[in-house]
């Protein structure tokens, strides 16, 4: 079973999250913990850079869905970048590409916040 590490850093008022590994029922608490820490820190503009994410199961999708209401109620959004083909297919099959803005690169996701881009 793969492990998960989530690194975080801030760029201006945007929190960048870097999950590396697998998000599944066994590792989702790590990801949820970092999302909750981000919200507790008052950071509501979030970019999840998925370049190191090998796989995301329903537990990980649930973690994202569980925090999006609070994020958007506080004027923010959660945006995704750098999805590999496997992760992108999961998001598309489940329709998450209609619920969240997905960008090819982290810099494009950051720029969408800086230029005042709206959430979906």
C-alpha positions as CSV (number, residue, x, y, z in Angstrom):
1,X,0.0,0.0,0.0
2,X,1.4,3.4,-1.0
3,X,2.1,6.2,1.4
4,X,1.0,9.8,1.1
5,X,3.0,12.9,1.9
6,X,1.4,16.4,1.5
7,X,3.7,19.4,1.4
8,X,2.4,22.9,1.6
9,X,3.7,26.3,0.8
10,X,2.2,29.8,0.4
11,X,2.5,32.1,-2.6
12,X,1.0,35.5,-1.7
13,X,-2.5,34.6,-0.4
14,X,-2.6,31.2,-2.1
15,X,-1.9,27.9,-0.4
16,X,-0.2,25.4,-2.6
17,X,-0.6,21.7,-1.7
18,X,1.6,19.0,-3.1
19,X,0.2,15.5,-2.4
20,X,2.7,12.8,-3.3
21,X,1.6,9.1,-3.5
22,X,-1.8,7.7,-3.3
23,X,-4.9,9.2,-1.7
24,X,-7.2,6.3,-0.6
25,X,-9.1,5.2,2.5
26,X,-5.8,4.4,4.3
27,X,-4.1,7.8,3.6
28,X,-6.9,10.3,3.2
29,X,-6.5,11.5,6.8
30,X,-3.2,13.0,5.9
31,X,-4.8,14.9,3.0
32,X,-7.8,16.0,5.0
33,X,-5.5,17.1,7.8
34,X,-3.6,19.4,5.5
35,X,-6.9,20.8,4.0
36,X,-8.2,21.5,7.5
37,X,-5.0,23.2,8.5
38,X,-5.2,25.3,5.4
39,X,-8.7,26.5,6.3
40,X,-7.8,27.0,10.0
41,X,-5.0,29.3,8.7
42,X,-7.6,31.3,6.9
43,X,-6.3,30.3,3.5
44,X,-9.3,29.9,1.1
45,X,-7.5,30.2,-2.2
46,X,-6.0,26.7,-2.7
47,X,-4.1,25.1,-5.6
48,X,-3.6,21.3,-5.3
49,X,-0.7,20.4,-7.6
50,X,-1.3,16.8,-8.5
51,X,2.0,16.2,-10.3
52,X,3.1,13.8,-7.6
53,X,-0.3,12.2,-7.1
54,X,-0.3,8.6,-8.5
55,X,-3.9,7.8,-7.7
56,X,-7.0,9.3,-5.9
57,X,-9.8,7.1,-4.7
58,X,-13.3,8.1,-3.6
59,X,-12.0,8.9,-0.1
60,X,-9.8,11.7,-1.5
61,X,-12.6,13.0,-3.7
62,X,-14.8,13.1,-0.6
63,X,-12.2,15.1,1.3
64,X,-12.2,17.7,-1.5
65,X,-16.0,17.8,-1.6
66,X,-16.1,18.1,2.2
67,X,-14.1,21.3,2.3
68,X,-15.3,23.1,-0.9
69,X,-18.4,24.6,0.7
70,X,-16.4,26.3,3.4
71,X,-13.8,27.4,0.9
72,X,-16.3,29.0,-1.4
73,X,-18.3,30.6,1.4
74,X,-15.2,32.4,2.4
75,X,-14.6,33.8,-1.1
76,X,-12.1,31.2,-2.2
77,X,-11.8,28.2,-4.4
78,X,-9.9,25.0,-4.8
79,X,-8.2,24.5,-8.1
80,X,-6.3,21.6,-9.4
81,X,-3.2,21.5,-11.6
82,X,-0.8,19.1,-13.2
83,X,-3.0,16.0,-13.2
84,X,-1.5,12.8,-14.8
85,X,-3.7,10.8,-17.2
86,X,-4.9,8.4,-14.5
87,X,-6.0,11.1,-12.1
88,X,-7.5,13.2,-14.9
89,X,-9.6,10.3,-16.1
90,X,-10.9,9.7,-12.5
91,X,-12.0,13.3,-12.3
92,X,-13.6,13.3,-15.7
93,X,-15.5,10.0,-15.2
94,X,-17.0,11.3,-12.0
95,X,-17.7,14.8,-13.4
96,X,-15.3,16.6,-11.1
97,X,-14.0,18.5,-14.1
98,X,-17.4,20.3,-14.1
99,X,-17.1,21.1,-10.3
100,X,-13.5,22.3,-10.1
101,X,-11.3,24.3,-12.4
102,X,-8.4,22.2,-13.6
103,X,-5.2,23.7,-15.1
104,X,-2.4,22.1,-17.1
105,X,0.2,23.8,-14.9
106,X,0.5,25.2,-11.4
107,X,1.5,28.6,-12.7
108,X,-1.7,28.8,-14.7
109,X,-3.8,27.8,-11.6
110,X,-2.0,30.5,-9.6
111,X,-2.5,33.1,-12.4
112,X,-6.2,32.3,-12.4
113,X,-6.4,33.5,-8.8
114,X,-4.2,36.5,-9.4
115,X,-6.3,37.7,-12.4
116,X,-9.5,37.4,-10.4
117,X,-10.9,34.2,-12.0
118,X,-14.1,33.0,-10.6
119,X,-14.9,29.6,-9.2
120,X,-17.3,27.2,-11.0
